[in-house]
Amino acid sequence: MRISGSTPGTPVQTVADGAPAEAARPSTAPAAQRELESAVLQPAMKAMQEMGDIDHERVAQLRDALAKGELPFDAGKLAGLIQKFHRGEQ
């Protein structure tokens, strides 16, 4: 279901139809910003490259086991782990 303020049959404007994102930002960033981006993005990019590919078969097995009730799920424990992660605790 799509909710739109336009009349039926009228094309809906998409993001791609608007101004390009590149035109919104300057073509060259100041040196300080480039250094910050490098300091932040480089470790993240390295960590992503070191990660293995997703094992889709294993994900499907876990999803099925969870749906069948064979794999216990504790929402409270998950919430606690998420909070610990965002507080920087290990």
C-alpha positions in Angstrom: 0.0 0.0 0.0 1.3 3.4 -1.0 0.0 6.6 0.4 0.5 9.6 -1.8 -0.8 13.1 -2.1 -1.0 12.8 -5.8 -3.9 11.8 -8.0 -4.0 8.2 -9.2 -1.9 7.6 -12.3 0.4 10.5 -11.6 4.0 9.5 -11.4 5.6 9.9 -7.9 8.8 11.8 -7.8 11.7 9.6 -6.5 14.9 10.7 -4.9 16.8 10.1 -8.1 14.5 12.7 -9.8 15.6 15.4 -7.4 18.9 17.2 -7.3 22.0 14.9 -7.2 23.6 14.4 -3.8 27.0 15.4 -5.2 25.7 18.9 -6.1 24.7 19.4 -2.4 28.2 19.0 -1.0 31.4 20.7 -2.2 33.6 18.6 -4.5 36.6 18.9 -2.2 36.4 18.7 1.6 38.7 20.7 3.8 41.8 18.9 4.9 40.7 18.6 8.5 37.4 16.9 7.4 39.2 14.5 5.1 41.6 13.5 8.0 38.6 13.0 10.3 36.8 10.9 7.7 39.9 8.9 7.1 40.5 8.4 10.9 36.9 7.2 11.3 36.3 5.3 8.1 39.6 3.5 7.6 39.3 1.3 10.7 35.7 0.6 9.9 36.5 -0.4 6.3 39.4 -2.6 7.5 37.1 -4.4 10.0 34.5 -4.9 7.3 37.1 -6.4 5.0 38.3 -8.8 7.7 34.7 -10.1 8.3 33.8 -13.2 6.6 30.9 -13.5 4.2 27.4 -14.2 5.6 26.7 -18.0 5.8 23.2 -17.8 4.5 22.7 -21.6 5.1 23.5 -21.2 8.7 21.3 -18.2 9.1 18.4 -20.2 7.6 19.1 -23.1 10.0 19.1 -20.7 13.0 15.9 -19.0 11.8 14.1 -22.3 11.5 15.3 -23.5 14.9 14.1 -20.2 16.5 10.7 -20.5 14.7 10.3 -24.1 15.9 11.2 -23.1 19.5 14.3 -25.3 19.4 16.6 -22.3 20.1 15.8 -20.3 23.3 15.5 -16.6 22.9 15.7 -14.2 25.9 14.7 -10.7 24.8 15.8 -9.3 28.1 19.3 -10.7 27.8 19.5 -9.4 24.2 18.5 -5.9 25.4 21.1 -6.0 28.1 23.8 -7.0 25.6 22.8 -4.2 23.3 23.0 -1.7 26.1 26.4 -3.0 27.2 27.7 -2.7 23.6 26.5 0.9 23.3 28.0 1.8 26.6 31.4 0.5 25.3 31.5 -2.5 27.7 32.7 -5.8 26.6 
